[in-house]
Amino acid sequence: MASIRELKKDINNVMGDIIEAVYITDAANNKQDSKEGAAVIDEAIATFDGLIAEVNKKDVDNRSKHLKGVRQELEKKAEGLVEKVNKLG
């Protein structure tokens, strides 16, 4: 069960870092509360909620395979969000 805890921490840390990067990028460009930044933050929060819901699913056939899939989805979604953050600057 430690892997589930680590996966949840990873999801939390990655999405938190992306949200923080949006704030830093907006501040560096003197664009506090930009619509583009807010959209990336909203997407990060929705991604967080979706991934945590997937981790918490109990009725899956192969739990280990399911969690590996969630980790891969985290990496894929995080890459997309980072690209959007980079476009903000």
N, C-alpha and C positions, 0 to 999 in steps of 0.2 A: 504493500500500500504506500510505501514511501515514494514510489515513482508517480503516483497520482498527486501527492502533495507537491513534489518537485515540478510536475507539469503545470499545476495551478499557479505556483510561484513564478514559473517562467512566463506564463500567459500574462500575469499581473505585471511583472517587471517589463516585459517587452512593450505592452500597450502603454504602460506608464511612461516609459522612455520616449515613445513616439509622441505622446501628448505633450510631454515636457519639451521635446524638440520643436513642436509647433509653437509653443509659447516663446521659446528662445529665438526662433527664426522671425516670428512676428515682432518681437522686441528689437531685434537687430535691424529690422527694416522699418522701424517706426510705424508699424501697422497693427497696433493693439486691436484686438477683437475683429480681425479681418474675416470676411465671409468665407474665404477659401480655407483659412485656418480652422474656423469653426466647423466646416464640413469635414475636414480630416479628423478632428477631435470626435465628432459625432460618429464617424465611421469606425474609429478605434474603439469607442465605447460599445457600439453595436457588435463589433467583432469580438470584444472581450466577453460580452454577455452570451453570444452564440457559442464560443469555444468552451466556456465554463459549463453551459448547459449540455454540450456534447460530452464533456468529461464526467458529468454527474449522471449520465444515462446508465441505468443498471441493466436494462433488458437487451443487451447485445449478445450475439452468439460467441464471439471471440473477443474478450475484453482487451487483451494485450494488443491484438491487431487494430482494434478500434482506437486505442490510445495512441498508437504509432501514427495512425491516420490523422488524429487530432493534432499531434505535434507537427506533422508535415503541413497541415492546413495552416497552423500558426506561422510557420516559416514563410509560406507562400503569401499569406495575407500581410504579414509584417513587411515583406519586401515591397509589396504594392503600396503600402502606406508610407514607407520610407521614400519611395520614388515621388509620391505626392508631396511629402514634406520638402524634398529637395527642389521641387518645382516652385515652392512658395518663395524661395530666396531669389 
